[in-house]
Amino acid sequence: QVQLVESGGGLVQAGGSLRLSCAAPGSISSTNVRGWYRQAPGKERELVAFINSGGITNYEDSVKDRFTISRDNTKSKVYLQMTNLKPEETGVYYCNAKILVYNYWGQGTQVTVSS
């Protein structure tokens, strides 16, 4: 069983920045895809960004040039640097790991962007 633990959420004003972290306390295969998803109130969970084991990244269109996903394989950590945040990006941010056919999720961290 893979455990993922997010941290770094909080309250920030529009235009501000936050850095989310996702740790995997136990062992996790380095051959995986790690991602961040957002679930806004009353909406479905949606992909924000992902990074594969080779460092290739992909972003949802609205966050390109403002968010940066990165990973540290030595520490099994993934980060999401978010800048110029917008109120509509308020929600619970979930860390995800895809290993082979399995999906693993963290418990989520709340990000609130005030206008």
Solvent accessible surface area in square Angstrom, and as a share of the most:
residue,aa,sasa,rsa
1,Q,206,0.92
2,V,23,0.13
3,Q,110,0.49
4,L,7,0.03
5,V,57,0.33
6,E,8,0.03
7,S,60,0.38
8,G,37,0.35
9,G,29,0.28
10,G,29,0.28
11,L,133,0.66
12,V,23,0.13
13,Q,138,0.61
14,A,49,0.38
15,G,46,0.44
16,G,20,0.19
17,S,56,0.36
18,L,33,0.16
19,R,128,0.47
20,L,0,0.00
21,S,23,0.15
22,C,0,0.00
23,A,28,0.21
24,A,7,0.06
25,P,87,0.55
26,G,45,0.43
27,S,110,0.71
28,I,26,0.13
29,S,52,0.34
30,S,67,0.43
31,T,100,0.58
32,N,7,0.04
33,V,47,0.27
34,R,3,0.01
35,G,2,0.02
36,W,0,0.00
37,Y,35,0.13
38,R,14,0.05
39,Q,59,0.26
40,A,19,0.15
41,P,108,0.68
42,G,92,0.89
43,K,139,0.59
44,E,151,0.68
45,R,90,0.33
46,E,80,0.36
47,L,58,0.29
48,V,0,0.00
49,A,0,0.00
50,F,61,0.25
51,I,9,0.04
52,N,42,0.22
53,S,49,0.32
54,G,68,0.66
55,G,39,0.38
56,I,118,0.60
57,T,54,0.31
58,N,71,0.37
59,Y,44,0.17
60,E,59,0.26
61,D,109,0.57
62,S,61,0.39
63,V,0,0.00
64,K,96,0.41
65,D,152,0.79
66,R,29,0.10
67,F,5,0.02
68,T,76,0.44
69,I,5,0.03
70,S,46,0.30
71,R,40,0.15
72,D,41,0.21
73,N,71,0.36
74,T,128,0.75
75,K,130,0.55
76,S,24,0.16
77,K,65,0.28
78,V,0,0.00
79,Y,30,0.11
80,L,0,0.00
81,Q,64,0.28
82,M,0,0.00
83,T,51,0.29
84,N,81,0.42
85,L,1,0.01
86,K,76,0.32
87,P,53,0.33
88,E,123,0.55
89,E,5,0.02
90,T,29,0.17
91,G,2,0.02
92,V,40,0.23
93,Y,0,0.00
94,Y,33,0.12
95,C,0,0.00
96,N,2,0.01
97,A,0,0.00
98,K,74,0.32
99,I,22,0.11
100,L,158,0.78
101,V,134,0.77
102,Y,125,0.48
103,N,81,0.42
104,Y,40,0.15
105,W,98,0.34
106,G,10,0.09
107,Q,115,0.51
108,G,13,0.12
109,T,18,0.11
110,Q,86,0.38
111,V,0,0.00
112,T,47,0.27
113,V,7,0.04
114,S,42,0.27
115,S,131,0.85
